[in-house]
Amino acid sequence: MADPARAAKLAQRIKVVVAEALGRKVKDPRLEGITVTDARVTNDLQHATVYYTVLGDQAVQVDAAKGLEKAKGVLRQEVGRNLSIRLTPTLEFISDEIPVIASNLEELLREAKKRDAEVAALAAQARHAGDPDPYKTDASGDVDIDEDDFDEEDLDLTDAEELDEDGHK
C-alpha cells in the first residue's frame, strides 16, 4: 500500500493531466465543455476516480459522459506517459454534483434571509402583551404606615426589644 500523501499528490497530477489531455489530445466536440473538478486515487494506486462538470442541460451531460467513456483509453494512455509509476491506474469518470447542490443551497439561504427579514419587520412592529412596566409601583412614592398596619405576628421581636410609637426599634 502506498502512502496516503503520495496518493493525494498522484490524484492532483492525474487531475491536471486529464484536463490538459481533454484540451490537446481528444478532439471529440462532446468533451469541449467539460471541467475537471477533482480526482481521487485509491491507496494502492490502482484506480483513479475523476470528477467533472459540464455546463448545459441533461442531454449535454449525457453526451459528455458517453464521450468520456469513449476517450477513456486515450486519457489513460496520456496519464501513463506523464506519471512515473509502475502501473497506470484505471480511470473512472463521475459527474460532479457539487455545483448543483451549491446552487440549491444558495437558493435555500436566499429564502431564509427573506424570511428573516419578514420576521424582523414583524418584530419591529410588535408590542408587549401586558403593561410596559409589569412591576407595580406605588404612584405616590412615600407610603405612610399606621400603627394599625402592623400586628405582633408581623414582627420578630424578642422580649428585650421594644418598639417606639413610630414602629421603630
Secondary structure, DSSP 4 states (H G I P E B T S, - for coil): ---HHHHHHHHHHHHHHHHHHHHHT---GGGTTEEEEEEEE-TTSSEEEEEEEE-S-HHHHHHHHHHHHHHHHHHHHHHHHH---SSPPEEEEEE--HHHHHHHHHHHHHHHHHHHHHHHHHHHH---SS-SS-S---TTSS----GGG--GGGS---TT----TTS--
